Amino acid sequence: MSIKFRLTVMSFLQFFVWGAWLITIGTYCFNAKGWTGAEFGAIFSTLGLSSLFMPAITGIIADKWLNAEKLYGILHILYGIILIYVPKVDDPNVLYYVIFGAMICYMPTISLSNSIAYTILKNNDYDVVKVFPPIRVWGTVGFIAAMWLTNIFSSPNPPSFLHDFGLSVGNGIATLLDSPVTANQFYFAAFFAIVLGIYSFTLPKCPPQRLISKEASFTEQLGLNAFKLFSNSKMALFLLFSMFLGAALQLTNMYGDAYLNDFKNFPEYKDSIVVSSSTIIMSISQISETVFILAIPFFLKRFGIKQVMLFSMIAWVLRFGLFAYGDPAEGLWMIILSCIVYGMAFDFFNISGSLFVETTTDSSIRSSAQGLFMMMTNGVGAFLGSYLSGIVIDNYYTQNGIKDWHNIWIAFSSYALIIGLAFAIFFKHKHNPEEVAKVSH
């Protein structure tokens, strides 16, 4: 098998094992378990909390001591084992710690997968800017595939065609494991996470970039040099905005499916496709990602890193704003358009940000620097966004158990607009076409 194909399989499974439950866990907690926004917000905040330290720690380990592909495999196997236990938990306080354990293993694998792909492609003389996005796009395809499987098999009443062909897998697994049908999402993720963990040991070796010398300082021995990036004003500002935008990145993953599902409370919408296939509707967001990921090389070379990240922030304003005014009837186009712009909102910042780190850091701390970027976006930012949004929604946008989704999305959109304006004014970065080419060599 070719190197590109092997990395494509890794990318597909990397996001398949996340997409199987990430979008639907909100509906699972609100509807199947009956928990509050604050309880769910705390559980979801573990994604951010684990990213505060684990990507940086694993980046240091991969830079200094252990092959990146081996560390990656170990983490995925542990992640899969923990997910098997999730459906057995009925207490939100216990689930908080279980999901936290799973996220400690999973979140650092996102930045590790980037580092592994970059290393293998460079070692085989590929142009990373051209070759990596088409590989990464298969991660989005994996996420979509997982969402569709979840929507089909985690429903109490799977589509009739499954019964016609004797493929009522969802109910079959549920009966076998004596668990609610809605728990199937976690079993899907667990099985394929373990498969991915085993598969990663077959990838080309990605050894530590630099051995530790006896003369190295204590800071160097611990691999903490990446934190010196904060002493660079441009990098510090970039990481600060990464944190602020990170607070918005997971909001639609947290609440999007629950928002669409809540239209069932309106008689005129209860039988709409938005309610019956909410997860499939949400998957349009990931389908959109496949287009925008492939467009990233053009946008980066034409507009530069700063403009591409700014496009992302504008897209977040539209993402939330369109949700605020959409509905399953006359406003269905707004919901669909919101899902389409998500592709630009999510990928333009994450991938261009990752490439910015790749082009502005020394190779000896590159895995650590990628982990630091992940820490600020999916760590500090996502933790604050997840935890505080649950409290704010409970206190200001919920009455008698009914959420005011219109004003929730307006508040999120206003936040993204403020961050985008501040980024445009304060982050100074002149476009240099040769800058992007650096990552290819």
Salt bridges, closest charged atoms under 4 A:
ASP90 OD1 - LYS33 NZ 2.64
ASP262 OD1 - LYS264 NZ 3.88
GLU289 OE1 - ARG136 NH2 3.99
ASP347 OD1 - ARG136 NH2 3.75
GLU358 OE2 - LYS122 NZ 2.61
GLU358 OE2 - ARG366 NH1 3.77
GLU435 OE2 - HIS429 NE2 3.07
